[in-house]
Amino acid sequence: MVTEARITSPELNATLLPGGSDWVTETDDGTVLLDCRLVFQTDDEALIAMTYRGIRHGSPEVMAQLQRGEAVAPDLYYHRVAIFFETSAHRYGSLNKTLAVGRARPGLGGGVYEVFEVM
């Protein structure tokens, strides 16, 4: 469950609002499938919905470490997401036409996604 998140970039700073959904499905081989829907509020009060689907997999040992919340080097497992945004705020309207991808890495108190726009 995602309980705390921030979007930080030169063009946009936003904080997660309560009430999102975070569906996690684990397959027989230990692969984790993610389906997450969140709403962020920007520092200038705009609302931005973010939806992402992702995949996380690795060796059984690494996946067990991740499940226990242990720090694991990001090159030992695969964790990628495809991200879409929606907003009615004109100043952030270009997000409605953006597909982004992200890769996860461990961070203080949870994971961090590095997000890149697909050009």
C-alpha positions in Angstrom: 0.0 0.0 0.0 1.3 3.4 -0.9 0.8 5.7 2.1 3.3 8.5 1.4 4.8 9.8 -1.9 6.1 12.9 -3.6 6.7 13.9 -7.1 9.7 16.1 -7.3 11.1 17.6 -10.5 12.1 21.1 -11.8 8.6 21.6 -13.3 6.4 19.9 -10.7 6.2 19.2 -7.0 3.3 17.3 -5.6 2.2 15.3 -2.6 0.1 12.2 -2.5 -3.5 12.6 -1.3 -5.1 9.8 0.8 -7.4 7.2 -0.8 -5.5 5.7 -3.7 -5.4 2.0 -4.6 -2.5 -0.3 -4.8 -3.3 -3.8 -6.1 -0.4 -6.3 -5.8 -0.7 -9.8 -7.3 2.0 -12.5 -6.8 2.2 -15.2 -9.3 3.2 -18.9 -8.7 6.8 -18.1 -9.6 7.1 -15.1 -7.2 6.7 -12.4 -9.8 4.8 -9.4 -8.4 2.3 -7.6 -10.7 1.4 -4.0 -9.7 -1.7 -1.9 -10.5 -1.6 1.4 -8.7 -3.9 4.5 -8.9 -3.1 7.6 -7.0 -4.0 11.3 -6.8 -1.4 14.0 -6.1 -1.9 17.7 -5.3 0.7 20.0 -6.6 2.3 22.8 -4.6 0.0 25.2 -6.5 -3.1 23.2 -5.7 -3.7 21.3 -9.0 -4.8 17.7 -8.9 -3.0 15.0 -11.0 -4.1 11.4 -11.2 -1.3 8.9 -11.7 -1.9 5.3 -12.8 0.8 2.7 -13.2 1.2 -1.0 -13.9 4.4 -2.7 -13.2 6.4 -5.9 -12.8 8.9 -7.0 -10.1 10.8 -10.2 -10.2 14.1 -11.7 -9.1 15.6 -14.8 -7.6 13.6 -16.4 -4.7 16.2 -15.3 -2.2 16.1 -11.6 -3.4 12.3 -11.6 -3.5 12.2 -12.9 0.1 14.6 -10.1 1.1 12.4 -7.5 -0.5 9.3 -9.0 1.1 11.0 -8.6 4.5 11.8 -5.0 3.7 15.5 -5.5 3.5 17.7 -3.3 1.3 18.6 -5.0 -1.9 20.8 -3.7 -4.7 18.6 -2.7 -7.6 20.7 -4.6 -10.1 19.7 -7.9 -8.3 16.1 -7.7 -9.4 13.8 -6.3 -12.1 11.2 -3.6 -11.1 9.7 -1.5 -13.8 6.5 0.5 -14.2 4.5 2.1 -17.1 3.0 5.4 -15.9 0.1 7.5 -17.2 -1.1 10.9 -15.9 -4.5 12.7 -16.0 -5.2 16.3 -15.0 -7.7 19.1 -15.8 -5.1 21.7 -14.8 -4.1 23.5 -18.0 -0.6 24.3 -16.8 0.1 20.6 -16.4 -2.0 19.5 -19.5 1.1 18.1 -21.3 1.0 15.3 -18.7 -2.2 14.0 -20.4 -0.2 13.3 -23.5 2.8 11.7 -21.7 3.8 8.1 -21.3 6.5 7.5 -18.7 8.4 4.5 -17.5 10.0 4.1 -14.1 12.5 1.9 -12.4 12.5 1.3 -8.7 15.4 1.4 -6.3 15.6 1.2 -2.6 15.2 4.4 -0.6 14.9 5.6 2.9 11.6 4.4 4.3 10.6 2.6 1.1 11.1 2.6 -2.6 12.0 5.4 -5.0 10.9 5.4 -8.6 13.1 7.2 -11.1 10.7 8.2 -13.9 11.5 9.0 -17.5 9.3 10.4 -20.2 9.1 8.1 -23.3 9.9 10.3 -26.3 
